[in-house]
């Protein structure tokens, strides 16, 4: 059974190695309190925490060395793991594999041992759920903001528009003849025409569109009308 330490700093963290030295001091202190001898401390310099442990040079070496009964000591949770979900997954795998994890900032007991582990994994699960919700929220906000500015959030351009640009610079540009056709669809629908009848009319006018495409175009036109009524934008008919 061996005890290993792991320390990491990103490029922005480094100040003459002080951060690494401070982490190593904490790791050695915990090992001493536990009455254990460190077999090796794996040092990761200039590596961002967004990279998983297995994709880091020293991290991969540590993982290759670990055997059941071994212990890993880190100064802080974020030094070894990308986020709470990553920590939850790896720490649980280590626990099941008989590998102990000690986090200096959380004390000298292994967080993967009975008694402490229930609280630790419960906390990580809550944080991971919070992180997922925030990511989804930020993604939705970004898509909504881009859509409001006329940006294209991906996929095939809706009827009435063409896409110009790629990636973050992609924009939806109105196609005049298709825009006119969209309002014709609205008039026909308000007059009681079926989706298939509207599609047939559009095809006769040279627009290749299915009845499902008509449904989507009408939904988009309805949303746009709603925005116009709220004064968000104004598109001439």
VOPAGU-2260 file (C-alpha; in pm, 1 decimal, decimal comma):
REM VOPAGU-2260
SITE   aa  ch    i         X         Y         Z
SITE  UNK   A    0       0,0       0,0       0,0
SITE  UNK   A    1     147,2     328,7    -113,3
SITE  UNK   A    2      62,8     692,2     -42,2
SITE  UNK   A    3      88,8     945,9    -322,4
SITE  UNK   A    4      50,2    1320,9    -336,0
SITE  UNK   A    5     -74,4    1522,2    -631,0
SITE  UNK   A    6     -29,4    1898,7    -681,0
SITE  UNK   A    7    -116,8    2118,5    -977,3
SITE  UNK   A    8    -100,5    2479,0   -1091,2
SITE  UNK   A    9    -214,7    2637,2   -1413,9
SITE  UNK   A   10      -1,1    2891,4   -1595,3
SITE  UNK   A   11    -190,9    3176,7   -1432,1
SITE  UNK   A   12    -143,4    3028,5   -1081,5
SITE  UNK   A   13     233,0    3006,0   -1093,6
SITE  UNK   A   14     450,4    3256,4    -909,7
SITE  UNK   A   15     800,0    3108,3    -891,0
SITE  UNK   A   16     647,8    2773,5    -795,3
SITE  UNK   A   17     505,1    2913,3    -470,8
SITE  UNK   A   18     161,9    2764,0    -526,0
SITE  UNK   A   19     304,5    2418,8    -595,4
SITE  UNK   A   20     529,4    2440,7    -290,3
SITE  UNK   A   21     237,5    2545,3     -70,5
SITE  UNK   A   22      26,3    2255,1    -192,9
SITE  UNK   A   23     313,6    2014,6    -137,7
SITE  UNK   A   24     359,3    2145,3     215,9
SITE  UNK   A   25      -6,7    2072,7     290,5
SITE  UNK   A   26      14,4    1725,6     137,9
SITE  UNK   A   27     325,3    1638,2     340,3
SITE  UNK   A   28     164,2    1776,7     655,7
SITE  UNK   A   29    -144,0    1557,6     614,1
SITE  UNK   A   30      69,7    1250,0     548,5
SITE  UNK   A   31     271,8    1320,8     863,9
SITE  UNK   A   32     -41,2    1358,4    1078,3
SITE  UNK   A   33    -172,5    1031,9     938,4
SITE  UNK   A   34     161,1     866,5    1017,8
SITE  UNK   A   35     222,8     776,9     653,8
SITE  UNK   A   36     528,1     803,0     430,7
SITE  UNK   A   37     478,7     954,1      87,6
SITE  UNK   A   38     602,1     730,6    -192,3
SITE  UNK   A   39     592,8    1017,7    -443,1
SITE  UNK   A   40     432,8    1354,0    -510,6
SITE  UNK   A   41     319,9    1406,7    -867,6
SITE  UNK   A   42     368,7    1769,8    -971,6
SITE  UNK   A   43     166,0    1919,3   -1254,6
SITE  UNK   A   44     292,2    2257,7   -1373,8
SITE  UNK   A   45     118,1    2491,3   -1616,7
SITE  UNK   A   46    -184,7    2264,4   -1669,8
SITE  UNK   A   47    -538,7    2397,5   -1669,6
SITE  UNK   A   48    -792,2    2238,9   -1439,6
SITE  UNK   A   49   -1033,5    2199,8   -1732,2
SITE  UNK   A   50    -832,7    1897,4   -1849,0
SITE  UNK   A   51    -930,3    1566,4   -1685,0
SITE  UNK   A   52    -672,2    1394,5   -1467,3
SITE  UNK   A   53    -610,0    1122,6   -1723,4
SITE  UNK   A   54    -522,1    1381,6   -1988,0
SITE  UNK   A   55    -253,9    1545,2   -1774,6
SITE  UNK   A   56     104,5    1414,2   -1780,9
SITE  UNK   A   57     152,7    1374,1   -1405,6
SITE  UNK   A   58    -213,3    1284,5   -1356,8
SITE  UNK   A   59    -189,0     996,8   -1602,9
SITE  UNK   A   60     127,8     875,5   -1428,7
SITE  UNK   A   61     -51,8     880,3   -1093,9
SITE  UNK   A   62    -348,5     686,3   -1227,1
SITE  UNK   A   63    -118,8     425,3   -1381,7
SITE  UNK   A   64      53,9     377,4   -1045,9
SITE  UNK   A   65    -255,9     335,7    -828,8
SITE  UNK   A   66    -341,4      -3,7    -685,2
SITE  UNK   A   67    -607,8    -120,1    -434,3
SITE  UNK   A   68    -509,9     -10,3     -84,9
SITE  UNK   A   69    -325,5     302,3    -203,4
SITE  UNK   A   70    -400,3     655,5     -86,4
SITE  UNK   A   71    -401,3     982,5    -280,9
SITE  UNK   A   72    -356,9    1312,4     -96,3
SITE  UNK   A   73    -439,7    1644,8    -262,5
SITE  UNK   A   74    -438,7    1995,6    -115,7
SITE  UNK   A   75    -773,2    2098,8    -263,5
SITE  UNK   A   76   -1049,7    1929,3    -459,9
SITE  UNK   A   77   -1003,9    2152,0    -765,7
SITE  UNK   A   78    -635,3    2062,5    -796,5
SITE  UNK   A   79    -720,9    1707,7    -905,4
SITE  UNK   A   80   -1065,6    1729,9   -1063,0
SITE  UNK   A   81   -1230,4    1939,8   -1332,3
SITE  UNK   A   82   -1555,0    2000,5   -1145,3
SITE  UNK   A   83   -1788,1    1844,3    -891,1
SITE  UNK   A   84   -1927,4    1589,6   -1136,1
SITE  UNK   A   85   -1576,5    1477,1   -1231,7
SITE  UNK   A   86   -1476,8    1453,2    -864,5
SITE  UNK   A   87   -1791,9    1256,3    -785,3
SITE  UNK   A   88   -1726,7    1005,7   -1063,1
SITE  UNK   A   89   -1356,4     951,4    -998,9
SITE  UNK   A   90   -1372,8     951,2    -619,2
SITE  UNK   A   91   -1654,5     697,3    -625,0
SITE  UNK   A   92   -1456,7     477,3    -866,6
SITE  UNK   A   93   -1153,6     498,5    -636,5
SITE  UNK   A   94   -1367,1     411,5    -334,6
SITE  UNK   A   95   -1504,6     104,9    -509,4
SITE  UNK   A   96   -1150,7      12,7    -616,7
SITE  UNK   A   97   -1016,9      30,7    -262,4
SITE  UNK   A   98    -825,4     357,2    -315,9
SITE  UNK   A   99    -851,6     627,0     -49,2
SITE  UNK   A  100    -873,7     999,3    -126,2
SITE  UNK   A  101    -764,9    1259,1     128,7
SITE  UNK   A  102    -829,6    1630,1      68,5
SITE  UNK   A  103    -616,2    1849,1     293,4
SITE  UNK   A  104    -868,6    2132,5     301,8
SITE  UNK   A  105   -1130,4    1890,0     435,8
SITE  UNK   A  106    -918,3    1733,4     709,3
SITE  UNK   A  107    -690,3    1433,0     743,3
SITE  UNK   A  108    -949,7    1156,4     711,3
SITE  UNK   A  109   -1010,3     992,1     375,5
SITE  UNK   A  110   -1332,3    1123,6     222,3
SITE  UNK   A  111   -1386,1     781,1      67,8
SITE  UNK   A  112   -1408,0     603,8     402,3
SITE  UNK   A  113   -1725,7     508,0     585,9
SITE  UNK   A  114   -1870,9     787,5     795,3
SITE  UNK   A  115   -1717,3    1074,0     600,0
SITE  UNK   A  116   -1795,8     943,0     252,7
SITE  UNK   A  117   -2175,1     974,7     278,9
SITE  UNK   A  118   -2150,8    1345,8     357,6
SITE  UNK   A  119   -1875,5    1401,5      99,8
SITE  UNK   A  120   -2052,8    1231,2    -189,6
SITE  UNK   A  121   -2384,5    1388,6     -97,1
SITE  UNK   A  122   -2223,0    1730,9    -103,9
SITE  UNK   A  123   -2056,4    1662,9    -438,7
SITE  UNK   A  124   -2381,9    1538,1    -589,2
SITE  UNK   A  125   -2558,4    1860,7    -487,6
SITE  UNK   A  126   -2277,9    2078,8    -625,3
SITE  UNK   A  127   -2266,4    1877,5    -948,9
SITE  UNK   A  128   -2642,3    1922,4    -995,5
SITE  UNK   A  129   -2606,4    2296,0    -933,8
SITE  UNK   A  130   -2324,1    2316,0   -1190,5
SITE  UNK   A  131   -2531,5    2131,4   -1450,6
SITE  UNK   A  132   -2827,5    2365,2   -1396,3
SITE  UNK   A  133   -2606,2    2673,1   -1424,6
SITE  UNK   A  134   -2448,4    2543,9   -1747,2
SITE  UNK   A  135   -2792,8    2478,1   -1896,8
SITE  UNK   A  136   -2910,6    2820,7   -1783,2
SITE  UNK   A  137   -2608,0    2999,4   -1930,0
SITE  UNK   A  138   -2643,5    2805,9   -2255,1
SITE  UNK   A  139   -3012,5    2894,9   -2283,4
SITE  UNK   A  140   -2939,8    3259,2   -2204,4
SITE  UNK   A  141   -2666,4    3269,4   -2467,4
SITE  UNK   A  142   -2889,7    3113,5   -2731,7
SITE  UNK   A  143   -3175,0    3351,2   -2648,5
SITE  UNK   A  144   -2945,4    3653,2   -2662,0
SITE  UNK   A  145   -2803,4    3546,5   -2996,1
SITE  UNK   A  146   -3149,5    3476,2   -3135,0
SITE  UNK   A  147   -3268,9    3819,7   -3019,9
SITE  UNK   A  148   -2979,6    3980,9   -3205,6
SITE  UNK   A  149   -3062,4    3792,4   -3523,0
SITE  UNK   A  150   -2791,3    3532,9   -3470,8
SITE  UNK   A  151   -2828,4    3174,4   -3587,5
SITE  UNK   A  152   -2808,7    2915,9   -3309,0
SITE  UNK   A  153   -2740,1    2622,0   -3537,0
SITE  UNK   A  154   -2916,9    2380,1   -3768,8
SITE  UNK   A  155   -3094,7    2443,7   -4096,8
SITE  UNK   A  156   -3208,9    2798,9   -4159,0
SITE  UNK   A  157   -3586,8    2838,4   -4109,6
SITE  UNK   A  158   -3808,8    2921,2   -4404,4
SITE  UNK   A  159   -3777,5    3289,3   -4482,9
SITE  UNK   A  160   -3408,1    3315,9   -4403,2
SITE  UNK   A  161   -3062,7    3216,2   -4517,0
SITE  UNK   A  162   -2752,4    3176,8   -4300,1
SITE  UNK   A  163   -2451,0    3401,4   -4345,2
SITE  UNK   A  164   -2129,6    3341,3   -4152,3
SITE  UNK   A  165   -2022,7    3043,6   -3944,3
SITE  UNK   A  166   -2006,0    2958,1   -3575,7
SITE  UNK   A  167   -2059,2    3251,8   -3340,7
SITE  UNK   A  168   -2072,0    3489,6   -3636,0
SITE  UNK   A  169   -2363,0    3308,6   -3806,3
SITE  UNK   A  170   -2658,4    3538,1   -3875,5
SITE  UNK   A  171   -3006,5    3482,5   -4019,0
SITE  UNK   A  172   -3065,3    3705,6   -4320,0
SITE  UNK   A  173   -3426,9    3751,9   -4441,4
SITE  UNK   A  174   -3511,1    3635,6   -4793,0
SITE  UNK   A  175   -3764,3    3893,0   -4925,7
SITE  UNK   A  176   -3969,3    3657,0   -5145,0
SITE  UNK   A  177   -3991,9    3396,2   -4869,8
SITE  UNK   A  178   -4082,8    3661,2   -4613,2
SITE  UNK   A  179   -4370,1    3766,1   -4838,9
SITE  UNK   A  180   -4471,3    3401,9   -4871,7
SITE  UNK   A  181   -4476,9    3365,6   -4492,8
SITE  UNK   A  182   -4735,3    3641,2   -4460,1
SITE  UNK   A  183   -4937,5    3477,4   -4736,2
SITE  UNK   A  184   -4932,4    3158,7   -4527,3
SITE  UNK   A  185   -5060,7    3354,5   -4227,8
SITE  UNK   A  186   -5345,6    3505,0   -4433,1
SITE  UNK   A  187   -5443,9    3164,1   -4569,7
SITE  UNK   A  188   -5432,5    3002,6   -4226,8
SITE  UNK   A  189   -5644,2    3280,5   -4078,3
SITE  UNK   A  190   -5886,7    3217,6   -4363,9
SITE  UNK   A  191   -5924,6    2855,2   -4257,5
SITE  UNK   A  192   -5690,8    2683,2   -4506,9
SITE  UNK   A  193   -5528,5    2355,0   -4400,7
SITE  UNK   A  194   -5154,1    2313,9   -4369,6
SITE  UNK   A  195   -5146,5    2088,1   -4673,5
SITE  UNK   A  196   -5350,2    2337,6   -4880,2
SITE  UNK   A  197   -5110,3    2613,7   -4781,0
SITE  UNK   A  198   -4811,4    2394,9   -4871,7
SITE  UNK   A  199   -4965,2    2322,4   -5212,2
SITE  UNK   A  200   -5015,9    2695,4   -5268,8
SITE  UNK   A  201   -4654,1    2766,4   -5173,8
SITE  UNK   A  202   -4529,0    2496,8   -5409,4
SITE  UNK   A  203   -4734,0    2648,2   -5693,2
SITE  UNK   A  204   -4556,3    2976,6   -5620,5
SITE  UNK   A  205   -4215,2    2810,3   -5646,6
SITE  UNK   A  206   -4141,5    2752,6   -5276,6
SITE  UNK   A  207   -4040,4    2398,1   -5184,4
SITE  UNK   A  208   -4199,6    2343,6   -4845,3
SITE  UNK   A  209   -4393,8    2062,3   -4678,1
SITE  UNK   A  210   -4700,9    2097,7   -4458,8
SITE  UNK   A  211   -4471,0    2047,0   -4155,7
SITE  UNK   A  212   -4252,0    2325,0   -4288,4
SITE  UNK   A  213   -4561,9    2542,4   -4312,8
SITE  UNK   A  214   -4645,3    2461,4   -3950,6
SITE  UNK   A  215   -4296,4    2570,6   -3839,6
SITE  UNK   A  216   -4306,7    2885,1   -4053,5
SITE  UNK   A  217   -4643,6    2983,2   -3906,9
SITE  UNK   A  218   -4512,0    2927,4   -3554,5
SITE  UNK   A  219   -4211,1    3147,4   -3629,8
SITE  UNK   A  220   -4434,1    3415,3   -3782,6
SITE  UNK   A  221   -4658,3    3405,5   -3475,6
SITE  UNK   A  222   -4359,7    3451,5   -3245,6
SITE  UNK   A  223   -4237,2    3740,9   -3455,1
SITE  UNK   A  224   -4578,9    3907,4   -3447,3
SITE  UNK   A  225   -4578,8    3873,5   -3070,1
SITE  UNK   A  226   -4243,2    4051,4   -3051,2
SITE  UNK   A  227   -4367,2    4327,7   -3277,2
SITE  UNK   A  228   -4665,4    4386,2   -3051,8
SITE  UNK   A  229   -4427,8    4420,6   -2757,3
SITE  UNK   A  230   -4213,3    4665,4   -2952,4
SITE  UNK   A  231   -3909,2    4436,4   -2954,9
SITE  UNK   A  232   -3867,8    4447,0   -3328,2
SITE  UNK   A  233   -4059,2    4554,4   -3635,3
SITE  UNK   A  234   -4053,3    4373,4   -3967,5
SITE  UNK   A  235   -4252,9    4531,0   -4251,5
SITE  UNK   A  236   -4510,3    4316,6   -4425,2
